[in-house]
Amino acid sequence: MTVQLRMADDPTINRLVVMAIIIVLLVVAARVAVWVFHAADRHERHMKSLAV
C-alpha cells in the first residue's frame, strides 16, 4: 500500500510502471496471437489431411 502511494507521488516512476505493464500486456498478447495462429494452422492442416 505504501509503495502504491509513493508511486502515485512520483510521476516518473508511475510512468515507468505503466509502460512496464503495457509492455507485459503486449508480450502476452503477442504470444497468445502466435499460439492461436499456430493452433489454427495445425487445425487447418489436420482438416486438409482428413479431406485427402
Residue pairs with C-beta under 8 A, 6 or more apart in sequence:
6 13
7 13
7 14
7 17
8 14
